[in-house]
Amino acid sequence: MIGPALFIYGAAGPAYGSYEILLDGIGKVSTAYAPQNMSSYLLFNTTSLQYANHTLKVTNLGARSGDNGGNQLLFDYLDTTVQLAPAG
């Protein structure tokens, strides 16, 4: 069963670098580097959250050794889906 979901959008392009998404203490490092500028770029998603409180932290890591791109990170918006609370 698919539970509540989270989608984080921003920008990607030559000036953008690495970032970390920390969700409930579990981190994932990605890059927003792309050869051309893109808006509404999906930075992160998950579709199997449990019905509970969650903690989210987004950290700009900038250009890291070996990465293409720059030091920018643009957070634009996030979408969430919710489910009704379980009975009880």
C-alpha positions in Angstrom: 0.0 0.0 0.0 1.3 3.5 -0.8 1.2 5.8 2.1 1.7 9.5 2.4 4.2 10.9 -0.2 6.6 13.8 -0.4 8.0 15.4 -3.6 10.6 18.2 -3.4 11.2 20.5 -6.4 13.8 23.0 -7.3 16.1 24.0 -10.1 18.9 22.3 -11.9 21.6 23.6 -14.2 25.3 24.3 -14.7 25.5 26.6 -11.6 23.9 24.0 -9.2 25.8 21.5 -7.1 25.3 18.8 -4.6 22.7 18.7 -1.8 21.6 16.3 1.0 18.1 15.4 1.9 17.8 14.1 5.4 14.4 12.5 6.1 13.9 11.0 9.6 17.6 10.7 10.1 18.3 8.9 6.8 20.4 10.9 4.3 20.6 10.9 0.5 23.2 13.0 -1.4 22.3 14.0 -4.9 23.3 16.7 -7.4 21.2 19.4 -9.1 23.9 19.8 -11.8 22.6 19.6 -15.4 24.1 20.9 -18.7 21.1 23.2 -19.2 18.9 25.1 -16.8 15.7 23.3 -15.7 12.9 24.5 -13.5 10.4 22.4 -11.5 13.2 19.8 -11.2 12.4 16.8 -9.0 15.1 16.9 -6.3 13.7 14.1 -4.1 10.6 11.9 -3.7 9.3 9.2 -1.5 5.9 7.5 -1.8 6.0 5.1 1.2 5.9 7.2 4.3 4.2 5.9 7.4 1.3 7.9 8.9 3.4 9.8 11.5 5.4 12.9 12.2 8.5 13.3 10.0 11.6 15.5 10.1 13.0 16.9 6.9 16.3 18.8 6.4 17.7 20.0 3.1 21.4 21.0 3.0 23.3 22.7 0.2 26.7 20.9 -0.1 27.8 23.0 -3.1 30.4 21.9 -5.5 32.1 18.8 -4.2 35.4 17.3 -5.4 34.8 15.5 -8.7 31.4 17.1 -9.2 30.4 19.2 -12.1 28.5 22.3 -11.3 28.6 25.1 -8.9 27.6 26.0 -5.3 23.9 27.0 -5.8 20.8 25.2 -4.7 17.3 26.4 -5.4 14.4 24.9 -3.3 11.2 25.9 -5.1 8.3 24.0 -3.5 7.2 20.7 -2.1 4.1 18.6 -2.7 2.7 16.2 -0.1 -0.1 13.6 -0.2 -1.8 12.6 3.0 -4.0 9.7 4.0 -6.8 9.6 6.5 -5.7 8.7 10.0 -6.1 5.1 10.8 -9.1 4.1 13.0 -8.6 4.4 16.7 
